[in-house]
Amino acid sequence: MCFLSQQIKSALELENRHNAKFEPNSEYVPSAYNGFEHPKTPVIANCNVNSINMFQWGLIPSWATDKSIQKYTLNAKIETIHEKPSFKSSLNKRCLVLCDAFYEWQWLDSKGKRKQKYKIYLPNNESFAFAGLWNEWTDKNTGEIIKSYTILTTEANELMSKIHNSKKRMPIVLRNGKESDWLVENKIIDNNYNLIAEKLI
């Protein structure tokens, strides 16, 4: 799964890399992100592929009565998104979640009492994108409109199976030049990437 990510590239670097512009007053600050804090992070949604917006991590379906569902929707298994009520209404709302690293823990014993933290990134620390789904929710009490997202996960590849050895899952990392394929509904995901894992002390 993926609950900790990082994006420390400058706004200009992200704009040049993804050929899109930040929306005015987007308040982007390069940072590490903890999904359980539901931060706003840079996203490109299929409703406007030329724009980078700040969406909240933890998808809130449009039918939700409150935001409490977010703690369960940080990630979505791609194998079951067509079945889960939390994600069914977002199937046509695809997005790119812009990152340059994420973090996972390797269990060093059978119960996970001892763990080794890893930072995972691409060669040359280049920026990349997770495959995501997004939605728009209106708070009926305040009228606030919140755009939020979930990161899609899949079965772990050989490298990630050794690191995320408890559940053997990983986020879907979209290869440079293939991100736009995810934004088009009838395109197939190409997971042909080369991740690097670094042990952290």
C-alpha positions as CSV (number, residue, x, y, z in Angstrom):
1,M,0.0,0.0,0.0
2,C,1.1,3.6,-0.1
3,F,0.5,6.0,2.8
4,L,3.7,8.1,2.7
5,S,4.9,10.0,-0.3
6,Q,7.2,12.8,-1.3
7,Q,7.2,15.6,-3.8
8,I,10.1,18.1,-3.4
9,K,10.5,19.3,-6.9
10,S,9.8,23.0,-7.5
11,A,6.6,24.2,-9.1
12,L,8.5,25.1,-12.2
13,E,10.2,21.7,-12.4
14,L,6.8,20.0,-12.2
15,E,5.2,22.3,-14.8
16,N,8.1,21.5,-17.2
17,R,8.1,17.8,-16.5
18,H,4.3,17.3,-16.9
19,N,3.6,20.1,-19.5
20,A,0.9,21.6,-17.3
21,K,0.6,24.8,-15.2
22,F,-0.3,25.2,-11.6
23,E,-3.7,26.8,-11.0
24,P,-3.4,30.4,-9.6
25,N,-3.2,30.4,-5.7
26,S,-2.6,26.7,-5.6
27,E,-0.3,27.1,-2.5
28,Y,2.0,24.3,-3.5
29,V,4.8,23.6,-1.0
30,P,7.4,20.9,-1.8
31,S,7.1,18.3,1.1
32,A,6.8,14.8,2.3
33,Y,3.2,13.7,2.8
34,N,1.4,11.5,5.3
35,G,-1.8,10.2,3.8
36,F,-3.5,9.9,7.2
37,E,-3.2,13.7,7.6
38,H,-5.1,14.1,4.3
39,P,-2.8,16.7,2.9
40,K,-3.4,18.6,-0.4
41,T,-0.8,17.4,-3.0
42,P,-0.2,18.2,-6.7
43,V,-2.6,16.3,-9.1
44,I,-3.4,16.4,-12.8
45,A,-7.1,15.4,-13.3
46,N,-8.6,14.2,-16.6
47,C,-11.1,17.1,-16.5
48,N,-8.2,19.5,-17.3
49,V,-4.9,17.8,-18.3
50,N,-3.2,21.2,-18.8
51,S,-3.6,22.1,-15.2
52,I,-2.0,21.1,-11.9
53,N,-4.3,21.3,-8.9
54,M,-3.9,20.6,-5.2
55,F,-6.3,17.8,-4.3
56,Q,-6.8,16.2,-0.8
57,W,-5.4,12.7,-0.3
58,G,-8.2,10.3,0.7
59,L,-11.1,10.1,-1.7
60,I,-14.5,11.3,-0.6
61,P,-17.3,10.0,-2.9
62,S,-19.9,12.5,-3.9
63,W,-22.6,10.6,-1.9
64,A,-20.6,10.6,1.4
65,T,-22.4,12.2,4.3
66,D,-19.1,13.4,5.9
67,K,-15.3,13.2,5.5
68,S,-14.7,10.2,7.8
69,I,-14.5,7.8,4.9
70,Q,-11.2,9.3,3.9
71,K,-9.1,7.2,6.3
72,Y,-10.3,4.1,4.3
73,T,-9.8,5.5,0.8
74,L,-6.1,6.6,0.7
75,N,-5.5,3.6,-1.6
76,A,-7.7,1.5,-3.9
77,K,-6.9,-2.0,-5.2
78,I,-7.2,-1.7,-9.0
79,E,-8.5,-5.3,-9.1
80,T,-11.7,-4.3,-7.1
81,I,-12.4,-0.6,-8.0
82,H,-15.4,-1.7,-10.1
83,E,-16.9,-3.4,-7.1
84,K,-16.3,-1.1,-4.2
85,P,-19.0,1.6,-3.6
86,S,-16.3,4.0,-2.5
87,F,-14.7,4.0,-5.9
88,K,-17.4,3.0,-8.4
89,S,-18.6,6.6,-8.9
90,S,-15.0,7.7,-9.6
91,L,-14.1,5.2,-12.4
92,N,-14.3,7.9,-15.1
93,K,-12.5,10.4,-13.0
94,R,-8.8,9.6,-13.4
95,C,-5.8,11.5,-12.2
96,L,-2.1,11.6,-12.0
97,V,-0.7,12.0,-8.4
98,L,2.6,13.8,-8.9
99,C,5.5,12.4,-6.7
100,D,9.2,11.8,-6.7
101,A,9.4,9.1,-4.0
102,F,7.4,7.0,-1.6
103,Y,8.1,5.0,1.5
104,E,7.5,1.5,2.7
105,W,8.5,-0.7,5.6
106,Q,9.9,-4.2,5.3
107,W,8.9,-6.6,8.1
108,L,11.9,-8.1,9.7
109,D,9.9,-10.6,11.8
110,S,6.6,-12.5,11.2
111,K,4.5,-10.0,13.2
112,G,6.0,-6.8,12.0
113,K,7.4,-5.8,15.4
114,R,10.8,-5.0,13.8
115,K,10.7,-3.0,10.5
116,Q,13.1,-1.5,8.1
117,K,12.1,1.7,6.3
118,Y,12.8,2.1,2.6
119,K,12.6,5.1,0.3
120,I,11.6,4.1,-3.3
121,Y,12.3,6.4,-6.2
122,L,13.3,6.4,-9.9
123,P,16.8,6.8,-11.4
124,N,18.1,10.3,-11.2
125,N,15.3,11.1,-8.7
126,E,13.0,12.1,-11.5
127,S,9.4,13.1,-10.9
128,F,6.8,10.5,-11.7
129,A,3.0,9.9,-11.3
130,F,0.9,7.4,-9.5
131,A,-2.4,6.3,-11.2
132,G,-5.3,7.8,-9.2
133,L,-9.0,8.3,-9.1
134,W,-10.6,11.6,-8.0
135,N,-14.0,13.0,-7.0
136,E,-15.7,16.2,-5.9
137,W,-17.7,16.4,-2.6
138,T,-19.7,19.2,-1.2
139,D,-20.0,19.7,2.6
140,K,-23.7,20.2,3.1
141,N,-23.1,22.1,6.4
142,T,-20.5,24.6,5.1
143,G,-20.9,24.5,1.3
144,E,-17.2,23.8,1.0
145,I,-16.3,21.9,-2.2
146,I,-13.4,19.4,-1.7
147,K,-11.6,17.6,-4.5
148,S,-9.9,14.5,-3.3
149,Y,-8.2,11.4,-4.7
150,T,-7.0,7.8,-4.0
151,I,-3.9,6.1,-5.2
152,L,-4.3,2.8,-7.1
153,T,-2.3,-0.2,-6.0
154,T,-1.5,-3.5,-7.7
155,E,0.4,-6.7,-6.9
156,A,4.0,-6.0,-5.9
157,N,6.7,-6.6,-8.5
158,E,9.9,-8.5,-7.6
159,L,11.6,-5.6,-5.8
160,M,8.5,-4.4,-3.9
161,S,7.6,-8.0,-2.9
162,K,10.9,-8.1,-0.9
163,I,10.2,-4.7,0.7
164,H,6.5,-4.7,1.3
165,N,6.7,-8.3,2.3
166,S,3.6,-8.3,4.6
167,K,0.9,-7.6,2.0
168,K,2.9,-7.6,-1.2
169,R,1.2,-4.6,-2.7
170,M,2.6,-1.4,-4.4
171,P,1.2,1.8,-5.9
172,I,0.9,1.9,-9.7
173,V,3.8,4.0,-10.9
174,L,3.2,5.4,-14.4
175,R,6.2,5.5,-16.7
176,N,7.4,8.8,-18.2
177,G,5.6,9.4,-21.5
178,K,2.8,7.0,-20.5
179,E,1.0,9.1,-17.9
180,S,-1.5,10.4,-20.4
181,D,-2.6,6.8,-21.3
182,W,-4.1,6.5,-17.8
183,L,-6.1,9.6,-18.2
184,V,-7.9,8.1,-21.3
185,E,-10.4,5.5,-20.1
186,N,-9.8,2.9,-22.8
187,K,-6.0,2.8,-22.5
188,I,-4.1,0.0,-20.7
189,I,-1.6,0.8,-17.9
190,D,2.0,0.1,-18.7
191,N,3.9,-0.7,-15.5
192,N,7.3,-1.0,-17.2
193,Y,9.4,1.1,-14.7
194,N,12.7,0.8,-12.9
195,L,12.4,1.6,-9.2
196,I,15.2,2.1,-6.8
197,A,14.9,1.2,-3.1
198,E,17.2,2.8,-0.5
199,K,17.4,1.6,3.1
200,L,16.8,4.4,5.6
201,I,18.4,4.5,9.0
